[in-house]
Amino acid sequence: MLGVIRILFLILFFLSPEIAKSQQVIYSQYYSSPLNLNPSMTGIGEFGRLGVNYRNQWTSIGDGYNSYSSWFDYNLLGSNFSFGLNFSGEKLNISNYSSNHISPSISYGLNLNSKMIIQSGFQLTYSSIDFDNSQLTFLDQLGPSGLIGITAENLNSFNKKSFFNMNYGILIYNEKFWLGSSIYNLLQPDISLSSSKNSLNRNYSIHGGINIDERISPSFNVIKYPSFILFNLGSYFIFSPLSIGFWYRGVPLSNTSNNLDAVVGSINFKNKSIGLSYSYDYNFLDKKLGSHEISITFDFHFFGKKLPPKNVRYLRCPVPNF
């Protein structure tokens, strides 16, 4: 049925390949949205954290592809457990496609010794997809003078879908380095809006970095999608309370995904409790495909001031801006 299915998935695959293949948005500032990157990063702050992320991608295509998330987590230091909750979504205005996700997560940290922690986490996600098919035009609606009426296609079942999913991650770190890995779409849910099956593929990520004299913090994030591997490689340069960052993001040695090749630059501010970051993706193939991204983080806790020294009660994960 050419009308709904083919047009819908042409839109998703050509305008939004990352979502079509994996239902996971990867922010350029991926450490500013830790619950989207790795469930085991739930609770790696000293106590609690709040965050908001917004990404406007491919700005030359309609109003662009918009991604957003708001999240919080809390570290229960006495029990080694942490919990978090992430609200995220995406919207492609040119097709009125949108998806929304609610994702609670839990993690558990184990002290391997006084200087190293290993932490694992699970995340359960409930997702809903909405698609306004009234914006589609079919052949039976066309006449010599243009649009002549409504379509005979049955569109009632092609506008909404909901499903559950699950993600898992693991993280090991000390005061200088961190290394993590995550698996998304463990349940491989069916996201098809028709009677045919279209299951999400699992995708895998490995990410890490090192803090050099608290001034330079190189990091990487490698994501294995079903048909390609996406590399993110770069570094923060820290001049507290400001820092700047530069990364390469793309698919090396491939001629099929050049639209993913980009240089990312960011400027960041971080004081004791508030972090602000802005980044821009410059696309090598077409500068009109650039992306803007903004993130805000806030650290908080419910306890009074009579606490042991931080270096006694808390081994800080050296992920930049946290």
Protein Blocks (a to p, Z undefined) as FASTA:
>chain_A
ZZlmmmmmmmmmmmmmmlmmnopacdfklmlmmmlmomklgopafkbccddddddehklg
ojbjaddddddddddfknopacdddddddddfknopacddddddddddddfblmbccddd
dddddddddddfklpccfklpcfklpfbdcfbdfklmmbccddddddddddddfkbccdd
ddehklopafbfbfbdcdddddddddddddehhlaccdddddddfkbccddddddddddf
bdcdddddddehiaklmmmgccddddddddfkbccdddddddfklmklgccddddddddd
fbdfbdcdfklmoccdfbehZZ
